[in-house]
Amino acid sequence: MMSSFDKTTTAGAAKASPSDIRRTNRSLIFKLLFPSQHRSRADLGRLTGLSRVAVSDVVSDMLDEGLVSEIGYAANPTGKGKRGALLGIDTSRLKIISIDLSQSQLIQGAVTDLLGVPQECMEIALGPDNHVEADAIVQLVDQLRTDLDVNDVLGIGIVVAGVVQGGMVTESTMLGWHDVNLGALIERQFNVPVVIVNDAIAAMLTERFFGQAGHDFIFTTFGQGVGTATLIHDTPIVGDHHAAGEIGHISIDLDGPECPCGKRGCLETMISVNALRERMRHQDARGRANVIRGAGSLFASAMAMPVGLLDIADVCVAGPPDIINNTFLEAAQQRFDAVTGSTFHVRTVIRRCQVGGNLTLRGGAISVIHSYING
């Protein structure tokens, strides 16, 4: 089934230029192959409705670009006629540089293939204030691209915890940034396309394409903050001001702890990793379990409204195992069942992300791929 992620409409194609039509066709074909489908040209023609000539022309260009490669031949049950070559994503040529600014105390960077799989990784340790300078990002990108042919670098993806609009980091309380045009700065330095993406959306994309998620789900990351991303019909929901998912900065207790955003009692001051670890520091095993159980219940209460509003049946959570563990998940599931269960709502299941490490780094790379394909 063809993915509708970042869907490109063909409405009004009669008025589109030949280059626009070609770009649309390339996007349709790429989405049918990404991340791991193997299809023949005939398969692609049947699934897209494109003519044999149109498919052949687009595939030829994608082969030349290094986006796809021929990886074998289709089965021929009759044994008659020529077997069609199978096409798949080419992971051998084009590279992406992905930088993750969402981690505490360090900047992570990687050179990845077109599936976002890291080929080479580097880190820069930060000081106790967790302050990030643009020069440090430039330095890391420069080191990562040392052994790369500039013509094979598809782009640079940069993951940020905060509100992102285009290449602008509108607000990041974690970094202490406001209206920082990071995309333009890095593009000027390296002369390659740069995509800035919110950390929760980046992690959500990794779960979508390489985890257990379908076309509709809510993804929440627990770290220094609490960030949420929502996918509806394979389209990330960003909101009018690109601030959708900033659930960590919704106040649930106006008399609660002060938050760096200026309010009190924001969700992340209550259940972020740092906040929970601080509360558990002097507790025994039973006390720590009670803290985690309370956090799971509070999280489910906060998520009940968007889950009910959007009729979401899948909630995926990522975070360190001392926080996002069975105690947390069981408490959250119990609360979800109590507050959202009804005869007309399918049971919402809350589960732990199983993709593994490099969630956000891979998501940064995936964002570059889709920006390139749909650009």
C-alpha positions in Angstrom: 0.0 0.0 0.0 1.4 3.4 -1.0 2.4 5.6 1.9 0.7 9.0 2.1 3.5 10.5 4.2 4.1 14.1 3.0 1.7 13.2 0.3 2.1 15.0 -3.0 -1.2 15.7 -4.8 -1.6 15.3 -8.5 -4.6 17.6 -8.6 -4.1 20.3 -11.2 -1.3 18.3 -12.8 -2.5 19.6 -16.2 -1.3 23.0 -15.2 2.0 21.8 -13.7 5.3 22.1 -15.6 7.0 18.9 -16.9 9.6 19.2 -14.1 6.8 19.4 -11.5 5.2 16.2 -12.9 8.5 14.4 -13.0 9.1 15.4 -9.3 5.7 14.1 -8.4 6.3 10.8 -10.2 9.7 10.4 -8.5 8.1 11.0 -5.1 5.4 8.4 -5.8 7.9 5.8 -6.8 10.3 6.5 -4.0 7.6 6.1 -1.4 6.7 2.7 -2.8 10.2 1.5 -2.2 11.1 3.2 1.1 12.4 1.9 3.3 12.7 -1.8 2.3 10.3 -2.7 -0.5 11.6 -4.4 -3.6 9.5 -3.9 -6.7 9.9 -4.2 -10.5 9.2 -1.4 -12.9 6.0 -3.2 -13.9 5.0 -3.3 -10.2 5.6 0.4 -9.9 3.5 1.1 -13.0 0.6 -0.9 -11.7 0.7 0.8 -8.3 1.1 4.3 -9.5 -0.9 4.2 -12.7 2.0 5.7 -14.6 2.9 4.6 -18.1 5.8 2.2 -18.8 7.7 5.0 -20.4 7.1 7.4 -17.5 8.2 4.8 -14.9 11.3 3.9 -17.0 12.3 7.6 -17.3 11.9 8.4 -13.6 13.7 5.1 -12.5 16.6 5.8 -14.9 17.1 9.3 -13.3 16.8 7.8 -9.8 19.4 5.1 -10.6 21.8 7.8 -11.9 21.2 9.9 -8.7 22.0 6.9 -6.5 18.5 6.9 -4.9 17.7 3.4 -6.0 19.6 0.4 -7.3 18.7 -2.9 -9.0 19.0 -5.7 -6.4 18.0 -8.9 -8.2 15.2 -10.2 -10.4 11.5 -10.9 -9.8 10.3 -14.5 -9.7 8.9 -15.9 -12.9 6.4 -18.7 -12.0 5.9 -19.7 -15.6 9.5 -19.8 -16.5 8.7 -17.9 -19.7 9.9 -14.5 -20.8 12.5 -12.2 -19.3 12.4 -11.6 -15.5 12.0 -8.0 -14.4 14.8 -6.4 -12.4 13.8 -5.5 -8.8 14.5 -2.0 -7.5 15.2 -1.0 -3.9 16.6 1.9 -2.0 20.4 2.3 -2.7 22.2 2.4 0.6 25.7 2.4 -0.9 26.3 5.8 -2.5 24.4 8.8 -1.1 25.1 9.9 2.5 23.4 12.2 5.0 24.9 14.0 7.9 22.6 14.0 11.0 23.2 16.1 14.1 21.3 15.6 17.3 21.1 18.6 19.7 18.4 17.1 21.9 20.6 15.1 24.2 21.8 16.3 27.6 25.5 17.2 28.0 26.5 16.3 24.4 26.0 16.9 20.7 25.8 13.7 18.7 26.5 13.4 15.0 26.6 10.7 12.4 27.1 10.0 8.7 24.2 7.8 7.6 23.0 6.0 4.5 19.6 6.6 2.9 17.9 4.5 5.6 19.3 6.6 8.3 21.7 3.9 9.5 24.8 5.5 11.1 28.0 4.6 9.2 30.2 6.8 11.4 29.5 8.5 14.7 31.0 11.4 16.6 30.2 13.3 19.8 31.1 16.6 21.4 30.8 16.8 25.2 29.2 20.0 26.5 29.9 21.9 29.7 27.7 21.7 32.9 25.5 24.5 31.6 24.6 22.4 28.5 25.2 25.4 26.3 25.5 24.8 22.6 27.3 27.2 20.3 26.8 27.2 16.5 30.6 26.9 16.1 30.4 23.5 17.8 27.8 22.3 15.3 30.0 23.6 12.4 33.0 21.8 13.8 31.2 18.5 14.1 29.7 18.7 10.6 33.2 19.6 9.3 34.7 16.5 10.9 32.0 14.2 9.7 32.3 15.3 6.1 36.1 14.9 5.9 36.1 11.6 4.0 32.9 12.3 2.0 32.6 13.3 -1.6 30.6 16.5 -1.4 28.5 15.4 -4.4 27.3 12.3 -2.5 26.1 14.3 0.5 22.3 14.6 0.2 21.9 17.0 3.0 22.3 17.8 6.7 19.6 17.0 9.2 19.7 18.8 12.6 17.4 17.6 15.4 16.4 20.2 18.1 14.2 19.9 21.2 11.8 22.8 20.7 9.6 24.7 18.2 11.0 24.5 14.6 9.7 26.3 11.6 11.5 25.8 8.3 15.2 26.4 9.1 14.4 28.6 12.1 14.5 27.4 15.7 11.7 29.5 17.0 12.0 28.5 20.6 14.1 25.9 22.5 14.0 26.2 26.3 16.5 23.4 26.5 19.1 25.2 24.4 18.0 28.7 25.5 17.5 29.7 21.9 14.9 32.1 20.4 14.5 32.8 16.7 17.8 31.3 15.7 18.1 30.8 11.9 20.3 27.7 12.2 19.4 26.3 8.8 20.6 29.3 6.9 23.8 29.5 9.0 24.7 25.9 8.3 23.7 26.0 4.6 26.0 29.1 4.1 28.9 27.2 5.7 28.6 24.0 3.8 26.5 24.8 0.7 24.2 21.7 1.0 20.5 21.5 1.9 19.8 21.7 5.7 16.6 20.4 7.4 15.9 21.3 11.0 13.4 19.0 12.7 11.8 18.7 16.2 13.2 15.8 18.2 9.9 14.2 18.9 9.0 14.3 15.2 12.4 12.8 14.3 12.0 10.0 16.7 8.4 9.4 15.5 9.6 9.0 11.9 12.1 6.3 13.0 9.4 4.4 14.8 7.0 4.8 11.8 9.4 3.4 9.2 11.5 1.0 11.3 9.3 0.2 14.3 5.8 -1.2 15.0 3.7 1.9 14.2 1.1 2.3 11.5 -0.2 5.4 9.8 -1.8 6.9 12.9 -0.2 7.1 16.4 1.1 9.4 19.1 4.8 9.3 20.0 6.2 10.7 23.2 9.9 11.1 24.2 11.0 11.4 27.8 14.4 13.0 28.3 15.4 16.3 29.7 12.0 17.4 28.6 8.8 15.7 27.5 7.9 16.0 23.8 5.1 14.5 21.8 4.5 14.1 18.0 1.4 13.0 16.3 1.0 11.2 13.0 -2.4 11.2 11.3 -2.8 9.4 7.9 1.0 9.4 7.7 1.2 13.1 8.0 3.0 14.8 11.0 0.8 17.3 12.7 2.8 20.5 13.3 0.0 23.1 14.1 -0.6 26.7 13.0 2.6 27.9 14.7 4.6 24.7 14.3 4.4 24.1 18.1 2.1 21.0 18.1 3.4 18.4 20.5 4.8 20.8 23.1 2.8 18.9 25.8 5.7 19.2 28.2 5.0 23.0 28.5 1.3 22.6 29.4 0.8 23.6 33.0 -1.0 20.9 35.1 -0.4 22.6 38.4 -0.3 26.4 38.5 1.3 26.3 42.0 3.9 23.7 40.9 7.6 24.0 40.2 8.9 26.9 38.1 9.6 25.9 34.5 12.3 27.5 32.2 9.4 28.5 29.9 8.2 31.0 32.5 5.1 29.1 33.8 4.7 26.9 36.8 3.8 23.2 37.1 4.5 22.3 33.4 4.3 18.6 32.7 8.0 18.2 32.2 8.8 19.8 35.6 6.7 16.9 37.0 7.6 13.8 34.9 10.8 14.6 32.9 13.6 12.1 33.4 15.6 14.6 35.5 12.6 15.5 37.6 11.8 11.9 38.3 15.3 10.9 39.1 15.7 13.7 41.5 12.5 12.6 43.3 13.7 9.0 43.5 17.3 9.8 44.6 16.8 9.1 48.3 13.9 6.6 47.9 14.0 2.8 48.6 12.8 0.4 45.9 9.1 0.7 46.9 9.3 4.5 47.0 10.9 4.6 43.5 8.2 2.3 42.1 5.5 4.7 43.6 7.2 7.7 41.9 7.3 5.9 38.5 3.7 4.6 39.0 2.5 8.1 39.7 4.3 9.5 36.6 2.7 6.8 34.4 -0.8 7.7 35.7 -0.1 11.5 35.3 1.1 11.0 31.8 -2.0 9.0 30.8 -4.2 11.6 32.3 -2.5 14.4 30.3 -2.7 12.3 27.1 -6.4 11.2 27.5 -7.8 14.4 25.9 -5.7 14.2 22.6 -6.2 10.4 22.5 -10.0 10.8 22.8 -10.1 13.9 20.5 -8.2 12.2 17.7 -9.4 8.6 18.3 -5.9 7.3 18.5 -5.4 3.6 19.4 -1.6 3.5 19.5 0.6 5.5 21.9 4.4 4.8 21.8 6.7 6.0 24.5 10.5 6.3 24.4 12.8 7.0 27.3 15.4 5.4 29.6 14.5 2.0 31.1 14.7 3.2 34.7 11.8 5.5 33.9 9.8 4.0 31.0 9.6 0.5 32.4 6.8 -2.0 33.1 5.7 -0.1 36.3 5.3 3.1 34.2 3.5 1.4 31.3 1.1 -0.6 33.5 0.1 2.5 35.5 -0.4 4.5 32.3 -2.4 1.7 30.7 -4.6 1.3 33.7 -5.3 5.1 33.7 -5.9 5.1 30.0 -8.4 2.3 30.3 -10.2 4.1 33.1 -10.6 7.5 31.4 -10.9 6.7 27.7 -12.7 3.3 27.6 -16.1 3.3 26.0 -18.3 1.3 23.6 -17.3 3.5 20.7 -13.6 3.9 21.3 -11.1 1.1 20.5 -8.8 0.5 23.4 -5.7 2.7 23.3 -2.6 0.7 23.9 0.5 2.3 25.4 3.8 0.6 24.6 7.5 1.2 24.8 9.5 2.0 21.7 11.5 -1.0 20.6 13.6 0.5 17.8 16.7 0.9 19.9 19.3 3.6 19.9 19.9 6.5 17.6 16.2 7.2 17.3 16.6 10.9 16.8 19.7 10.7 14.7 18.0 8.3 12.3 14.9 10.6 12.2 17.1 13.6 11.3 18.3 11.6 8.3 14.8 10.5 7.3 13.7 14.1 7.4 16.4 15.0 4.9 15.4 12.2 2.6 11.8 13.2 2.5 12.6 16.9 2.1 14.7 16.0 -0.9 12.2 13.7 -2.5 9.2 16.1 -1.9 11.1 19.3 -2.6 
